[in-house]
Amino acid sequence: MNVERKPVFGSYLVIPLKYDGEFAAAAAELAHEPLTTMDLTENVKAMLSGEGDSAVGRCCRIEAERIRDCLTEGKQGALSIRCDSGTHPFEICTGWLYVFRTQVAFLCLGIRYEHMDVINTLTGTGHADNKVSVLLTGEKGTGEIDLEARLRAFCESLGLRKFFDGPSSVLLEAYACTLGVFPKYFQTMEELRRITFRLHQMIPLESAMDDGSEEDTSFVYAVKSEEEAAYRWGYCVASQKLSYAVANKGMDFPSEMRDFAADALPIVLLMLQQKYTCLRFTELIAQRKKPQELTRLKRMMLEFKAFGTVTPANLSRWHNIKQIYAHLLEANDVVSAVDDISTKLSILTEEQEAIEAKRTDRMSNIITVFGLISILDSVISIVSALKEGDPILWHCSTATASAVLVLLLLASRPKKQ
């Protein structure tokens, strides 16, 4: 008797962060991880290589053991989370860190679980705050982990901090990329649409709830397989969530999670770095103090406009990948945010010109003062020389004064119409 295998779920919680100082110093201890996906063009992959002036950022791999040890302070045991439906286990997966030149970064925290309430509780969907109760069960019993404090400590150890200042949870602003691995292909697009929308809603797949009010959702599907006469994968794209359902007959979750990180995460991160760079520039403009800081900020903004933006047409050779990226940009209104950078650049340019004008005026005043002093010194020298009574100096002075007087009279005559 064949027992139908249940789907397995995993998510990457993409947490926005920021840093001060130079790009090379942020998370410098982590080694760069080259992008291997074939879904992106070589030019786009070079943008995330961390090498060269045209590279806007870099990708770094963080092993699951390191993340787990930081969250549990090195203690052994099974992790679980207390949800409304009970206590459900989860595992820490390999994480990723994307650092960009515009002083923004993103920690991609990977987890694996079997109940959708895990991701729903972690992200605090629909709530203004997020109090997560994470439990660690070991030989000495069960204890609670302060997930918020441990995540902040881990980021600070890399020279990064929470993007939005204040007491709010780091997970509330996280972009949730959710993966569901299923044993069978999907027979219809309607079935695939229903499943990916349940993943988006973060509710059990058997739930009958539908919500027509979510107008920011879009769907992208794979081409129908000729061998299976069905669909292998599909996406539900929204402003704060990317939900992906894929069929894998062997239920090889680790390989699907790796592929999801390699193929989907870079697309999400290209969108997020544009969105949060615009927010970061707004913050930096308000904090500017010195002229040299203004010049540096203006250069960063110009480089972002030149190298940090990607259009869907230049992203990939595959149409459905371009669709996913285009829906991400549209759902987050990234194009308008990037266009607003031009306005901010104009403001910075005007302010810089005003500062330069004030500096020029000060220099002109200084030169004028020194000029007057020089003229006065020359007059004193001439008077001193004339007092010596040399006839030649008297005649030269008289001739020079007469010539200057004639020139002044000629210059002051009104011109004939």
C-alpha positions as CSV (number, residue, x, y, z in Angstrom):
1,M,0.0,0.0,0.0
2,N,1.5,3.3,-1.1
3,V,1.2,6.1,1.4
4,E,1.0,9.5,-0.2
5,R,3.9,11.6,0.9
6,K,3.2,15.0,2.4
7,P,4.7,18.2,1.0
8,V,7.7,19.7,2.8
9,F,8.1,23.4,3.2
10,G,11.0,25.8,3.6
11,S,11.5,29.5,3.6
12,Y,14.1,32.2,3.3
13,L,13.3,35.2,5.5
14,V,15.1,38.1,3.8
15,I,15.9,40.5,6.6
16,P,16.8,44.1,5.5
17,L,19.9,45.5,7.2
18,K,22.3,48.5,6.9
19,Y,25.8,49.5,7.7
20,D,28.1,52.5,7.9
21,G,31.5,52.9,6.4
22,E,33.0,51.2,3.4
23,F,31.6,48.4,1.3
24,A,34.7,46.2,1.7
25,A,34.6,46.3,5.5
26,A,31.0,45.0,5.8
27,A,31.0,41.3,6.7
28,A,34.6,41.1,5.4
29,E,35.2,37.8,7.2
30,L,32.7,36.0,4.9
31,A,33.9,34.6,1.7
32,H,32.2,35.6,-1.6
33,E,29.9,33.0,-3.2
34,P,29.8,33.1,-7.0
35,L,26.4,32.9,-8.6
36,T,25.9,29.7,-10.6
37,T,22.3,30.1,-11.8
38,M,21.6,29.9,-15.5
39,D,18.4,32.0,-15.1
40,L,20.4,35.3,-15.1
41,T,22.5,36.8,-17.8
42,E,26.3,36.9,-17.3
43,N,26.1,40.7,-16.9
44,V,23.6,40.5,-14.1
45,K,25.6,37.8,-12.3
46,A,28.7,40.0,-12.6
47,M,26.7,42.8,-10.7
48,L,26.6,40.5,-7.7
49,S,30.2,39.2,-8.0
50,G,31.6,41.9,-5.6
51,E,34.5,42.4,-8.1
52,G,35.1,45.5,-10.2
53,D,33.6,49.0,-10.2
54,S,30.4,47.8,-11.9
55,A,29.6,45.2,-9.2
56,V,26.9,46.6,-7.0
57,G,27.2,43.9,-4.3
58,R,28.4,40.5,-3.3
59,C,26.8,37.2,-2.1
60,C,28.2,35.3,0.9
61,R,27.3,31.9,2.2
62,I,26.7,31.3,5.9
63,E,26.7,27.6,7.0
64,A,23.7,26.4,8.9
65,E,25.8,25.4,11.9
66,R,27.1,28.9,12.4
67,I,23.6,30.4,12.4
68,R,22.2,27.7,14.7
69,D,25.1,28.1,17.2
70,C,24.5,31.8,17.3
71,L,20.8,31.5,17.8
72,T,21.1,28.8,20.5
73,E,24.4,30.2,22.0
74,G,26.0,26.8,21.1
75,K,23.4,24.7,22.9
76,Q,22.3,21.4,21.5
77,G,18.7,20.3,21.0
78,A,15.6,20.4,18.8
79,L,14.1,23.8,17.7
80,S,10.4,24.4,17.7
81,I,8.1,27.3,17.7
82,R,4.9,27.8,19.7
83,C,2.0,28.7,17.4
84,D,-1.8,29.1,17.8
85,S,-2.2,25.5,16.5
86,G,0.4,24.1,18.8
87,T,4.2,23.6,18.9
88,H,5.8,22.7,15.6
89,P,9.4,21.8,14.9
90,F,11.7,23.5,12.4
91,E,15.3,23.3,11.3
92,I,17.9,25.9,10.3
93,C,19.2,25.7,6.8
94,T,22.2,27.3,5.0
95,G,21.8,31.1,5.0
96,W,23.0,33.8,2.6
97,L,24.1,37.3,3.1
98,Y,23.9,39.9,0.3
99,V,25.9,43.1,0.9
100,F,25.5,46.1,-1.5
101,R,27.7,49.2,-2.0
102,T,24.8,51.5,-1.1
103,Q,25.2,50.7,2.6
104,V,22.3,48.1,2.6
105,A,22.5,44.4,3.2
106,F,20.1,41.4,3.5
107,L,20.4,38.3,5.6
108,C,18.5,35.4,4.1
109,L,17.6,33.1,7.0
110,G,16.8,29.6,5.8
111,I,14.4,27.3,7.7
112,R,12.7,24.0,7.0
113,Y,9.3,23.0,8.5
114,E,6.2,20.8,7.9
115,H,3.4,23.1,9.2
116,M,2.6,26.5,7.6
117,D,1.9,28.1,11.0
118,V,5.7,28.1,11.6
119,I,6.4,30.7,8.9
120,N,3.1,32.5,9.6
121,T,4.1,33.0,13.3
122,L,7.7,34.0,12.5
123,T,6.7,36.7,10.1
124,G,3.8,37.9,12.2
125,T,1.5,38.3,9.2
126,G,-1.2,40.9,9.8
127,H,0.2,42.1,13.1
128,A,1.9,45.4,14.1
129,D,4.3,43.6,16.4
130,N,5.8,40.1,16.5
131,K,6.5,38.2,19.7
132,V,7.9,34.9,18.7
133,S,8.3,32.0,21.2
134,V,11.1,29.8,20.0
135,L,11.8,26.7,22.1
136,L,15.0,24.6,22.4
137,T,14.5,21.1,23.7
138,G,17.6,19.3,24.9
139,E,18.8,16.8,27.5
140,K,18.2,19.3,30.3
141,G,14.6,20.1,29.2
142,T,13.0,22.8,27.2
143,G,14.0,26.4,27.3
144,E,13.0,29.5,25.4
145,I,15.3,31.4,23.0
146,D,15.2,35.2,22.6
147,L,15.2,35.0,18.8
148,E,15.1,38.8,18.3
149,A,18.1,39.4,20.5
150,R,20.1,36.6,19.0
151,L,19.4,37.7,15.4
152,R,20.5,41.2,16.2
153,A,23.6,40.0,17.9
154,F,24.5,37.8,14.9
155,C,24.1,40.8,12.5
156,E,26.1,43.1,14.7
157,S,28.9,40.5,14.8
158,L,29.1,41.1,11.0
159,G,29.1,44.9,11.3
160,L,25.4,45.2,10.3
161,R,22.3,46.4,12.1
162,K,18.5,46.5,11.7
163,F,17.4,48.7,8.8
164,F,14.7,50.5,10.5
165,D,15.6,52.1,13.8
166,G,13.3,51.5,16.8
167,P,11.9,48.7,18.9
168,S,10.1,46.8,16.0
169,S,11.1,43.2,15.3
170,V,13.7,42.5,12.6
171,L,11.3,39.8,11.2
172,L,8.4,42.2,10.6
173,E,10.1,43.7,7.6
174,A,11.4,40.4,6.3
175,Y,10.5,39.4,2.8
176,A,9.4,35.8,2.9
177,C,10.5,33.5,0.1
178,T,8.6,30.3,0.6
179,L,9.2,26.9,-1.1
180,G,6.8,23.9,-1.1
181,V,8.1,20.6,-2.4
182,F,5.4,18.2,-3.7
183,P,5.7,14.5,-4.9
184,K,3.4,14.9,-8.0
185,Y,3.2,17.3,-10.9
186,F,0.3,19.7,-11.0
187,Q,-2.3,18.8,-13.5
188,T,-3.8,22.2,-14.1
189,M,-2.8,25.8,-13.7
190,E,-5.8,26.3,-11.4
191,E,-4.5,23.7,-9.0
192,L,-1.0,25.3,-9.1
193,R,-2.5,28.7,-8.6
194,R,-4.5,27.5,-5.5
195,I,-1.5,25.9,-3.9
196,T,0.9,28.8,-4.4
197,F,-1.8,31.2,-3.1
198,R,-2.1,29.1,0.0
199,L,1.7,29.3,0.4
200,H,1.4,33.0,0.0
201,Q,-1.3,33.2,2.6
202,M,0.8,31.0,4.9
203,I,-2.2,28.8,5.8
204,P,-2.6,25.0,5.5
205,L,-3.1,23.8,1.9
206,E,-6.4,22.1,2.7
207,S,-7.9,25.4,3.8
208,A,-10.8,26.6,1.8
209,M,-10.3,30.3,2.5
210,D,-9.9,32.6,-0.5
211,D,-9.2,36.3,-0.5
212,G,-10.0,38.4,-3.5
213,S,-8.9,41.7,-1.9
214,E,-5.2,41.0,-2.4
215,E,-4.7,42.8,-5.7
216,D,-0.9,42.8,-5.5
217,T,-0.6,39.1,-6.3
218,S,0.5,37.8,-9.7
219,F,1.2,34.2,-10.9
220,V,3.9,32.7,-13.1
221,Y,4.0,29.1,-14.3
222,A,6.4,26.7,-15.9
223,V,5.8,25.5,-19.4
224,K,3.7,22.3,-19.5
225,S,5.8,19.2,-19.5
226,E,5.2,17.0,-22.6
227,E,6.2,13.8,-20.7
228,E,3.9,14.4,-17.7
229,A,1.3,16.5,-19.5
230,A,1.3,18.6,-16.4
231,Y,3.1,21.6,-14.8
232,R,6.3,21.2,-12.6
233,W,6.4,24.6,-10.8
234,G,4.6,27.9,-10.3
235,Y,5.1,31.2,-8.4
236,C,2.8,33.5,-6.6
237,V,4.5,37.0,-6.5
238,A,3.4,39.7,-4.0
239,S,4.8,42.8,-2.4
240,Q,6.2,41.0,0.7
241,K,6.2,37.4,-0.3
242,L,7.4,35.1,-3.1
243,S,5.7,31.7,-2.9
244,Y,7.0,28.8,-5.0
245,A,5.6,25.3,-5.5
246,V,7.6,22.6,-7.3
247,A,7.2,18.9,-8.0
248,N,10.0,16.5,-7.1
249,K,9.2,12.8,-7.4
250,G,12.1,11.9,-5.1
251,M,11.1,14.6,-2.6
252,D,14.7,15.8,-2.5
253,F,14.1,18.8,-0.4
254,P,17.8,19.8,0.1
255,S,18.5,20.1,-3.6
256,E,15.3,22.0,-4.2
257,M,16.2,24.4,-1.4
258,R,19.6,24.9,-2.9
259,D,18.2,25.6,-6.3
260,F,15.6,28.0,-4.8
261,A,18.5,29.9,-3.2
262,A,20.5,29.9,-6.4
263,D,17.8,30.8,-8.8
264,A,15.1,32.8,-7.0
265,L,16.9,34.7,-4.3
266,P,19.1,36.7,-6.6
267,I,16.0,38.0,-8.4
268,V,14.4,39.0,-5.2
269,L,17.6,40.6,-3.9
270,L,18.0,42.7,-7.1
271,M,14.5,44.1,-6.5
272,L,15.0,44.6,-2.7
273,Q,18.4,46.4,-3.1
274,Q,16.7,49.0,-5.4
275,K,13.8,49.5,-3.0
276,Y,15.9,49.8,0.2
277,T,18.7,51.8,-1.5
278,C,16.2,54.5,-2.2
279,L,15.1,54.4,1.5
280,R,18.7,54.5,2.6
281,F,19.5,57.5,0.4
282,T,16.6,59.4,2.0
283,E,18.0,58.6,5.4
284,L,21.6,59.6,4.4
285,I,20.5,62.9,2.9
286,A,18.8,63.9,6.1
287,Q,22.0,63.0,8.1
288,R,24.5,64.8,5.8
289,K,26.8,67.3,7.6
290,K,30.0,68.1,5.7
291,P,30.5,69.1,2.1
292,Q,32.7,66.0,1.5
293,E,29.9,63.8,2.8
294,L,27.6,65.4,0.3
295,T,30.0,64.8,-2.6
296,R,30.4,61.1,-1.6
297,L,26.6,60.6,-1.3
298,K,26.1,62.2,-4.7
299,R,28.6,59.9,-6.2
300,M,27.0,56.9,-4.6
301,M,23.6,57.9,-6.0
302,L,25.0,58.4,-9.5
303,E,26.7,55.0,-9.4
304,F,23.5,53.4,-8.3
305,K,21.6,55.0,-11.2
306,A,24.2,53.8,-13.6
307,F,25.0,50.3,-12.3
308,G,22.5,49.3,-9.7
309,T,19.2,49.1,-11.6
310,V,18.2,46.3,-14.0
311,T,15.2,46.2,-16.3
312,P,13.3,42.9,-16.9
313,A,14.4,42.8,-20.5
314,N,18.1,42.6,-19.5
315,L,17.6,40.1,-16.6
316,S,17.3,36.7,-18.2
317,R,16.9,34.8,-21.5
318,W,13.7,33.1,-20.1
319,H,10.4,34.9,-20.4
320,N,8.9,33.5,-17.2
321,I,11.9,34.7,-15.2
322,K,11.5,38.1,-16.6
323,Q,7.8,38.0,-15.6
324,I,8.6,37.1,-12.0
325,Y,11.1,40.1,-11.8
326,A,8.6,42.4,-13.5
327,H,5.9,41.5,-11.1
328,L,8.3,42.1,-8.1
329,L,9.2,45.5,-9.4
330,E,5.5,46.4,-10.0
331,A,4.2,45.1,-6.6
332,N,6.8,47.2,-4.8
333,D,6.6,50.2,-7.0
334,V,10.4,50.2,-7.4
335,V,10.4,52.1,-10.7
336,S,8.8,55.1,-9.1
337,A,11.2,54.9,-6.2
338,V,14.2,54.8,-8.5
339,D,12.9,57.7,-10.6
340,D,12.6,59.7,-7.4
341,I,16.4,59.4,-7.0
342,S,16.7,62.0,-9.9
343,T,14.8,64.5,-7.7
344,K,17.0,63.8,-4.8
345,L,20.1,64.2,-7.0
346,S,18.8,67.6,-8.1
347,I,18.4,68.7,-4.5
348,L,21.9,67.5,-3.6
349,T,23.3,69.3,-6.7
350,E,21.5,72.6,-5.8
351,E,22.8,72.4,-2.2
352,Q,26.3,71.6,-3.3
353,E,26.2,74.5,-5.8
354,A,25.0,76.8,-3.0
355,I,27.8,75.6,-0.7
356,E,30.4,76.2,-3.5
357,A,28.9,79.7,-4.2
358,K,29.3,80.7,-0.5
359,R,32.9,79.3,-0.6
360,T,33.7,81.3,-3.8
361,D,32.2,84.5,-2.3
362,R,34.4,84.1,0.8
363,M,37.5,83.6,-1.3
364,S,36.5,86.7,-3.4
365,N,36.2,88.8,-0.3
366,I,39.5,87.7,1.0
367,I,41.2,88.5,-2.4
368,T,39.5,91.9,-2.4
369,V,40.8,92.7,1.0
370,F,44.3,91.7,0.0
371,G,44.0,93.7,-3.2
372,L,43.0,96.9,-1.3
373,I,45.9,96.4,1.0
374,S,48.2,96.0,-2.0
375,I,46.8,99.2,-3.6
376,L,47.3,101.1,-0.4
377,D,50.9,99.9,-0.1
378,S,51.5,100.9,-3.7
379,V,50.1,104.4,-3.1
380,I,52.3,104.8,0.0
381,S,55.3,103.7,-2.1
382,I,54.5,106.3,-4.8
383,V,54.0,109.1,-2.3
384,S,57.3,108.2,-0.7
385,A,59.1,108.2,-4.0
386,L,57.5,111.6,-5.0
387,K,58.7,113.1,-1.7
388,E,62.3,112.4,-2.8
389,G,61.8,115.1,-5.5
390,D,63.0,113.2,-8.6
391,P,61.6,115.2,-11.6
392,I,61.3,112.1,-13.8
393,L,58.9,110.5,-11.3
394,W,56.9,113.7,-11.1
395,H,56.5,113.8,-14.9
396,C,55.7,110.1,-15.1
397,S,53.1,110.3,-12.4
398,T,51.5,113.4,-14.0
399,A,51.4,111.7,-17.5
400,T,49.9,108.5,-16.0
401,A,47.2,110.4,-14.1
402,S,46.4,112.5,-17.2
403,A,46.0,109.3,-19.3
404,V,43.8,107.6,-16.7
405,L,41.6,110.8,-16.5
406,V,41.2,110.9,-20.3
407,L,40.3,107.2,-20.5
408,L,37.7,107.7,-17.7
409,L,36.2,110.7,-19.5
410,L,36.0,108.8,-22.8
411,A,34.4,105.8,-21.1
412,S,31.8,108.0,-19.4
413,R,30.6,109.8,-22.6
414,P,27.2,108.7,-23.6
415,K,27.0,106.6,-26.8
416,K,25.2,108.0,-29.8
417,Q,22.0,106.2,-30.8
